[in-house]
Amino acid sequence: MRSASTWLIGGAVAVLLAIAIADAIRSRTDASASQPPARQLPGLHGVLVVADQRCRTSSFRLPSMARAQPAHALDCGGLVWSDDGSLVARCAGDRTAVRSGDGKILFADIRGCAPAWRADGALSVVRNGDIVVVRRHGPQLSFYTHEQLADALGSLVERPATYVFSEVRWFGLSSFVAIVHGQRPWETAAVVFARGGLESFFPVLGGHIEDLQASPLGNFAFARTVPAREYVMVSRGGDEMRLPGIANARAIAWSPDESRVAIATRNAVFIARLGSAQPSNRLSIGAAALDWLP
């Protein structure tokens, strides 16, 4: 789907990315660190993929929890992989580097951070509060500026001109969810844009939010860090959806049909039916990153 291409880069960002990719590639063959529970998980299907604190990846087929062929490395340790696993991006400082997963391609030095992949293989970064899209060929595109964001927020917030983008996840080529914030600590929100306009606005008062994730059916979640890191899920229309209150959570993933959600801490993975406040399963596998494949 995304052919490898030549990217130009120099300096320390390239070195850091090369080391991180080498570690990630080695982790695919070093999956024995995560041991599956002995019991089965009836009613669950697909492949649960977990990455431990060192980003070593293990895969378990549901409901048997038998080991499956390791998938490509997960987003972990600052690495952000394209959908097909052929390209990987990492930000260091205010620069993002990109290279192929097999390590044979040169790097690209892109101004901006918070990298995110679109389905067409383009990469977005946040640069000075704007969303910038970078393609393999052609100029970089200022996709959505903080001035446009201010116009869209209008009367929804005080001082809209102070708001900027900080994280983005793509639903499609032009629709996305983003975390935005103003200059004051309590000025934080999640926003959804589609068809060129603001679709929903979800203010988060009094706390930092991070780790924005888009769900399979077009909803989203983020981690609220106060009082303890805990995930909040929101429908695309801006309504909060019930999740188990798992403190000190580190990762979230949904089943392919979005009927279940998995939330990981350092010591366990909790699985719950979407809309339930109580987990139905607890797996004795700590994880720093998660995915749930068909």
ZAKOL-199145 format. One line per field, with one value per residue (C-alpha): residue number from 0; x, y, z. Coordinates in Angstrom, 3 decimals. Each point is the difference from the previous one (the first is absolute). Layout:
BEGIN
n [NUM / ...]
X [X / ...]
Y [Y / ...]
Z [Z / ...]
***
This chain:
BEGIN
n [0 / 1 / 2 / 3 / 4 / 5 / 6 / 7 / 8 / 9 / 10 / 11 / 12 / 13 / 14 / 15 / 16 / 17 / 18 / 19 / 20 / 21 / 22 / 23 / 24 / 25 / 26 / 27 / 28 / 29 / 30 / 31 / 32 / 33 / 34 / 35 / 36 / 37 / 38 / 39 / 40 / 41 / 42 / 43 / 44 / 45 / 46 / 47 / 48 / 49 / 50 / 51 / 52 / 53 / 54 / 55 / 56 / 57 / 58 / 59 / 60 / 61 / 62 / 63 / 64 / 65 / 66 / 67 / 68 / 69 / 70 / 71 / 72 / 73 / 74 / 75 / 76 / 77 / 78 / 79 / 80 / 81 / 82 / 83 / 84 / 85 / 86 / 87 / 88 / 89 / 90 / 91 / 92 / 93 / 94 / 95 / 96 / 97 / 98 / 99 / 100 / 101 / 102 / 103 / 104 / 105 / 106 / 107 / 108 / 109 / 110 / 111 / 112 / 113 / 114 / 115 / 116 / 117 / 118 / 119 / 120 / 121 / 122 / 123 / 124 / 125 / 126 / 127 / 128 / 129 / 130 / 131 / 132 / 133 / 134 / 135 / 136 / 137 / 138 / 139 / 140 / 141 / 142 / 143 / 144 / 145 / 146 / 147 / 148 / 149 / 150 / 151 / 152 / 153 / 154 / 155 / 156 / 157 / 158 / 159 / 160 / 161 / 162 / 163 / 164 / 165 / 166 / 167 / 168 / 169 / 170 / 171 / 172 / 173 / 174 / 175 / 176 / 177 / 178 / 179 / 180 / 181 / 182 / 183 / 184 / 185 / 186 / 187 / 188 / 189 / 190 / 191 / 192 / 193 / 194 / 195 / 196 / 197 / 198 / 199 / 200 / 201 / 202 / 203 / 204 / 205 / 206 / 207 / 208 / 209 / 210 / 211 / 212 / 213 / 214 / 215 / 216 / 217 / 218 / 219 / 220 / 221 / 222 / 223 / 224 / 225 / 226 / 227 / 228 / 229 / 230 / 231 / 232 / 233 / 234 / 235 / 236 / 237 / 238 / 239 / 240 / 241 / 242 / 243 / 244 / 245 / 246 / 247 / 248 / 249 / 250 / 251 / 252 / 253 / 254 / 255 / 256 / 257 / 258 / 259 / 260 / 261 / 262 / 263 / 264 / 265 / 266 / 267 / 268 / 269 / 270 / 271 / 272 / 273 / 274 / 275 / 276 / 277 / 278 / 279 / 280 / 281 / 282 / 283 / 284 / 285 / 286 / 287 / 288 / 289 / 290 / 291 / 292 / 293]
X [0.000 / 2.809 / 3.169 / 3.284 / 1.607 / 3.175 / -0.065 / 2.877 / 1.188 / 3.046 / 1.008 / -0.892 / -3.697 / 0.945 / 2.321 / -2.647 / -2.587 / 2.369 / 0.767 / -3.692 / -0.991 / 2.740 / -1.328 / -3.568 / 1.001 / 1.873 / -3.066 / -2.059 / 2.102 / 0.308 / -3.634 / 0.479 / 0.054 / -3.813 / -1.576 / -3.704 / -2.444 / -0.827 / -3.770 / -1.958 / -2.161 / -3.362 / -1.962 / 3.073 / 1.478 / 2.922 / 3.653 / 1.094 / 3.408 / 1.936 / 3.336 / 1.812 / 1.957 / 2.929 / -2.399 / 0.433 / -3.096 / -2.061 / -3.236 / -2.732 / -2.905 / -3.375 / -1.753 / 2.686 / 2.844 / 2.258 / 3.008 / -0.466 / 2.500 / 1.308 / -1.482 / 2.099 / 1.283 / -2.508 / 0.206 / 2.279 / 3.000 / -0.644 / -0.206 / -3.145 / -0.528 / -1.970 / -3.086 / 1.820 / 3.131 / 2.282 / 0.917 / 0.653 / 0.255 / 1.491 / 0.268 / 3.102 / -0.031 / -1.973 / 0.953 / -1.618 / 2.001 / -1.468 / 1.438 / -1.039 / -0.654 / 2.834 / 2.525 / 1.284 / -1.316 / 1.459 / -1.764 / -2.133 / 0.477 / -3.397 / -0.648 / -2.756 / -0.971 / -2.972 / 0.212 / -3.141 / -0.613 / -2.920 / -1.450 / 1.506 / 3.549 / 0.385 / 1.441 / -1.252 / 1.928 / -0.898 / 2.191 / -0.405 / -3.545 / -0.998 / -0.681 / 2.463 / -0.283 / 3.138 / -0.146 / 2.736 / -0.196 / -0.914 / 0.066 / -1.048 / -3.587 / -1.219 / -3.180 / -1.678 / 1.434 / -0.540 / -1.595 / -2.600 / -0.415 / -0.717 / -2.695 / -1.578 / -0.036 / -1.597 / -2.159 / 0.563 / 3.056 / 1.475 / 2.926 / -0.268 / 3.011 / 2.250 / -0.984 / 2.347 / 0.081 / 2.145 / -1.023 / -1.860 / -1.493 / -1.536 / -3.412 / 0.387 / 1.927 / -1.631 / -1.817 / 1.912 / -0.152 / 2.467 / 0.980 / 0.109 / 0.967 / 0.210 / 2.582 / -1.576 / 0.301 / -3.748 / -0.531 / 0.038 / -2.435 / -0.401 / -1.438 / -1.183 / 0.217 / -1.693 / -0.950 / 2.104 / -1.890 / -0.286 / -2.170 / 0.269 / 1.647 / 0.741 / 1.533 / 2.186 / 0.199 / 2.786 / 2.450 / 2.559 / -1.071 / 2.202 / 0.325 / -2.866 / -1.277 / -2.640 / -2.245 / -0.985 / -3.490 / 1.067 / -0.211 / 3.047 / 1.664 / 2.697 / 1.799 / -0.881 / 2.981 / -1.654 / -0.462 / 1.400 / 0.543 / -3.346 / -1.583 / -3.102 / -1.920 / -2.131 / -2.348 / 0.693 / -3.024 / 1.616 / -1.772 / 2.033 / -0.230 / 0.318 / 3.307 / 1.307 / 1.858 / 3.475 / 2.555 / 3.579 / -1.041 / 2.681 / -1.741 / -3.424 / -1.274 / -3.376 / -1.179 / -0.485 / -3.793 / 0.465 / -2.191 / 2.881 / 2.777 / 3.373 / 1.847 / 3.543 / 1.935 / 3.578 / -1.134 / -3.225 / -2.342 / -3.701 / -2.696 / -3.549 / -3.126 / -0.289 / -2.381 / 0.735 / 1.704 / 1.322 / 2.650 / -1.054 / 3.557 / 3.373 / 3.134 / 3.257 / 1.911 / 1.308 / 0.209 / 1.315 / -1.875 / -2.988 / -1.768 / -2.946 / -0.006 / -2.665]
Y [0.000 / 2.418 / -0.474 / 0.912 / 3.196 / 1.961 / 2.557 / 2.333 / 0.770 / 0.752 / 0.322 / -1.564 / -0.557 / -2.631 / -1.793 / -0.161 / -1.345 / -2.633 / -1.304 / -0.077 / -1.846 / -2.572 / -0.645 / -0.295 / -2.476 / -2.137 / 0.061 / -1.895 / -3.097 / 0.450 / -0.448 / -2.586 / 2.559 / 0.276 / -3.245 / -0.582 / -1.004 / -3.707 / 0.514 / 0.722 / 3.066 / -1.185 / 2.446 / 1.914 / -0.230 / 1.373 / 0.433 / 2.058 / 1.586 / 1.368 / 1.755 / -0.078 / 2.809 / -0.650 / 0.002 / -3.747 / -1.222 / -3.141 / -1.127 / -2.223 / -1.523 / 0.306 / -1.767 / -2.673 / 2.426 / -2.182 / 1.822 / 1.496 / 1.192 / 3.368 / 2.966 / 2.950 / 2.084 / 2.173 / 3.733 / -0.084 / 1.794 / 3.043 / -1.950 / 0.547 / -2.590 / 0.391 / -2.207 / -2.606 / 0.027 / 1.088 / 3.448 / 1.323 / 3.517 / 1.362 / 3.497 / 1.192 / 3.582 / 1.917 / -2.244 / -3.160 / -2.669 / -2.670 / -3.177 / -3.446 / -2.794 / -2.121 / 2.760 / 0.187 / 3.439 / 3.418 / 2.448 / 3.098 / 2.984 / 1.631 / 3.063 / -0.818 / -2.709 / -2.241 / -2.122 / -1.794 / -2.055 / 0.387 / -2.976 / 1.224 / -0.179 / 3.723 / 1.074 / 2.902 / 1.907 / 2.893 / 2.999 / 3.219 / -1.024 / -0.761 / -3.376 / -0.538 / -2.941 / -1.448 / -2.229 / -1.984 / 2.308 / 3.645 / 2.881 / -0.227 / 1.129 / 2.216 / -2.015 / 1.835 / 3.059 / 1.256 / 3.111 / -2.256 / -1.786 / 3.336 / 0.782 / -3.435 / 0.223 / 3.438 / 0.570 / -3.518 / 1.125 / 3.142 / 1.410 / -2.453 / 1.623 / -1.548 / -3.600 / -2.293 / -3.647 / -2.426 / -3.537 / -1.361 / -3.339 / -0.485 / -1.504 / 0.580 / 2.169 / 3.198 / -0.978 / -0.178 / 0.287 / 2.219 / 1.205 / 3.791 / 2.302 / 3.652 / 1.825 / -0.753 / -3.510 / -0.645 / 1.009 / -3.458 / -1.750 / -2.791 / 1.064 / -1.856 / 1.595 / -1.387 / 1.448 / 3.048 / 0.998 / -0.655 / -3.064 / -0.357 / 1.705 / -1.769 / 2.247 / -1.606 / 2.334 / 0.035 / -2.581 / -0.962 / -2.548 / -2.062 / -3.229 / 0.689 / -3.172 / -0.529 / -3.061 / -2.403 / 1.513 / 3.629 / 0.844 / 0.979 / -0.104 / 1.861 / -0.351 / 2.506 / 0.312 / 1.523 / -1.385 / -3.247 / -0.886 / -1.347 / -0.335 / 1.890 / -1.125 / 2.402 / -0.591 / 1.853 / 2.120 / 1.171 / -2.179 / -1.795 / -3.808 / -2.127 / -1.784 / -1.819 / 2.374 / -1.545 / 2.178 / 0.317 / -1.257 / -0.063 / -1.134 / -0.618 / -2.068 / -1.113 / -3.279 / 0.292 / 0.318 / 2.399 / -2.130 / -0.397 / 2.213 / -0.977 / 2.280 / -0.748 / 0.915 / -0.867 / -3.320 / -1.057 / 0.322 / 0.509 / -0.872 / 1.325 / 0.170 / 3.487 / 2.028 / -2.005 / 1.485 / -3.405 / -2.131 / -3.513 / -1.360 / 0.725 / -1.302 / -0.160 / 1.704 / 3.516 / 2.112 / 3.321 / -0.266 / -1.983 / -0.962 / -2.300 / -1.512 / -2.084]
Z [0.000 / 0.862 / -1.959 / 1.657 / -1.217 / 0.501 / 2.809 / 0.747 / 3.529 / 2.068 / 3.640 / 3.288 / -0.747 / -2.591 / 2.402 / 2.730 / -2.414 / -1.392 / 3.486 / 0.937 / -3.171 / 0.512 / 3.504 / -1.319 / -2.717 / 2.531 / 2.266 / -2.568 / 0.525 / 3.777 / 0.974 / 2.719 / 2.806 / 0.115 / 1.201 / -0.789 / 2.723 / 0.147 / -0.295 / -3.154 / -0.626 / -1.372 / -2.091 / -1.175 / -3.481 / -1.979 / 0.884 / 3.004 / -0.536 / 2.968 / 0.322 / 3.329 / 1.641 / -2.364 / -2.990 / -0.557 / -1.833 / 0.695 / -1.668 / 1.455 / -1.922 / 1.696 / 1.637 / 0.523 / 0.828 / -2.161 / -1.367 / -3.449 / -2.560 / 1.239 / -1.797 / -1.051 / 2.875 / 1.837 / 0.551 / 3.016 / 1.397 / -2.169 / -3.281 / -2.114 / -2.755 / -3.215 / -0.356 / -2.092 / 2.162 / -2.848 / 1.340 / 3.485 / 1.401 / 3.189 / 1.404 / 1.824 / 1.204 / -2.619 / -2.952 / -1.337 / -1.824 / -2.288 / -1.436 / -1.180 / 2.440 / -1.372 / 0.642 / -3.594 / -0.908 / 0.853 / 2.284 / -0.323 / 2.279 / 0.483 / 2.119 / 2.471 / 2.452 / 1.006 / -3.188 / -1.215 / -3.161 / -2.362 / -1.871 / -3.294 / 1.395 / 0.638 / 3.345 / 2.082 / 2.633 / 2.265 / -0.793 / 1.991 / 0.893 / -3.613 / -1.651 / -2.855 / -2.428 / -1.586 / -3.082 / -1.700 / -2.996 / -0.234 / 2.474 / 3.608 / 0.530 / 2.821 / 0.435 / 2.893 / 1.726 / 3.533 / -1.549 / -1.648 / 3.328 / 1.709 / -2.568 / 0.482 / 3.809 / -0.131 / 3.066 / 1.396 / 1.979 / 1.451 / -1.978 / -2.951 / -1.663 / 2.681 / -0.853 / -1.928 / -1.073 / 2.002 / -1.144 / -3.034 / -1.071 / -3.433 / -0.781 / -3.746 / -2.432 / 1.260 / 3.216 / 3.280 / 3.764 / 1.831 / 3.439 / 0.196 / 2.837 / 0.886 / 2.078 / 3.391 / 1.507 / 0.098 / -3.630 / -1.601 / -2.331 / -2.533 / -3.347 / -3.098 / -3.430 / -3.110 / -3.383 / 0.785 / 3.120 / 3.724 / 0.648 / 3.779 / 2.965 / 3.299 / 2.679 / 2.671 / 2.965 / 2.538 / -1.273 / -2.595 / -2.631 / -2.326 / -2.018 / -2.388 / -1.722 / -2.701 / 0.321 / -2.830 / -0.381 / 0.028 / 3.685 / 2.061 / 3.402 / 1.878 / 3.311 / 2.729 / 2.337 / 3.103 / 2.632 / -1.480 / -3.647 / -1.204 / -3.446 / -1.097 / -3.088 / -2.020 / -2.927 / -3.200 / 0.819 / 3.241 / 2.597 / 2.667 / -0.144 / 3.121 / 0.641 / 3.071 / 2.291 / -0.260 / 1.797 / -1.227 / -3.438 / -2.666 / -3.211 / -1.526 / -2.937 / -1.332 / -1.477 / -3.784 / 0.388 / 2.945 / 2.262 / 2.485 / 1.284 / 1.450 / 2.419 / 1.134 / 3.116 / 0.862 / 1.518 / -1.718 / -2.976 / 0.804 / -2.542 / 0.241 / -2.103 / -1.425 / 2.158 / 3.139 / 3.033 / 1.108 / -1.753 / -0.957 / -0.244 / 1.551 / -1.703 / 1.932 / -2.798 / 0.508 / -3.154 / -1.197 / -3.315 / -1.291 / -3.209 / -0.741 / -3.481 / -1.830]
***
